[in-house]
Amino acid sequence: IPMRRTFRKGVIGATLLAAVTSAACGSGGDAAQEGPAISIGAQNFGESAILAEIYAQALAANGYEVSVQPLGGFRDIVLGSFESGDINFTPEYAASMLEYLNEQAGEATGDAAETTETLQGYLDDLGLVAYTPSPAVDTNAFVVTPETAEAHGLQAISDLAGLEGELTLGGPPDCETNPFCIPGLQRVYGIDFSGSFTPLDAGSVTVQALESGEIDIAILFSTSGIIADKGWVLLEDDQSMLAADNVVPVVSADLDQAYGDEFRSLVDEISAAISTEELTELNRQFDIETRDPDDIAADWLAEEGFVEG
């Protein structure tokens, strides 16, 4: 599992940082909730900022006092911010956080509930609680153009069987050893692209290679906005090889205890409404349209009925 987010979207600009620092005060239609202020940590890539705003604005509309705290892009900063009390809530990724805490022990699976349950065993020692994972998953994914999909009848990863000598796979160099890339294709699907793999340096290079026809299958993050923008086809992981990097809210045990079941239920309801396809579209608005995360979140929440439009 790649560590987030060394080659994802780069550092967020000043405009974005200004946007996510704005506090979402509990001034919605519901009465103010009695309890601690909620500080949501947002890592420095667009998707994290959008997710932080989604949770913040929805909670604020339900009477909670909420602010968003920009963080760096490394998980040790996130955990340090929990420990210092600078944040008490963050949108995380189940498999990546688990493998960070277990020092890449390989305990993550393709099952979101199972992976989150294992993650909770490590979070217990840190005074943190993982809520129910969202259906939205941001992990390595195998992407083709509509033309390639139509020419070879591709809808799922298993459809690649027998095409190893005909199609070229391209993506990060670690694909050759990553258990959720070429070794995973061999282990789970019985498909071997080791002889037709082109190592590429970064996401943008992979995008250009797929667009130009240099490669036929690209390894991209499953919620990359470029997938929606280009109308590319994300192959279904029909045998659950890929790690369950589902979005999962992580909160401090103190916050969880202070607000109880009503708070958890609201957060879970928000999470349940976010699909991979929708998150990809929200990322497209950030990456391609360069919209601010707070505006993207506000529009989505209104469409989903969490806030008044």
Salt bridges, closest charged atoms under 4 A:
GLU47 OE2 - ARG5 NH2 3.99
GLU47 OE1 - ARG8 NH2 3.19
GLU92 OE2 - ARG75 NE 2.90
ASP138 OD2 - ARG4 NH1 3.54
ASP138 OD2 - ARG5 NH2 2.40
ASP138 OD2 - ARG8 NH1 3.16
GLU166 OE2 - HIS152 ND1 3.92
GLU211 OE2 - LYS230 NZ 2.57
ASP245 OD2 - ARG4 NH2 2.99
ASP256 OD1 - ARG264 NH2 3.39
GLU281 OE2 - ARG284 NH2 2.81
GLU289 OE2 - ARG284 NH2 2.82
ASP299 OD2 - ARG291 NH2 2.71
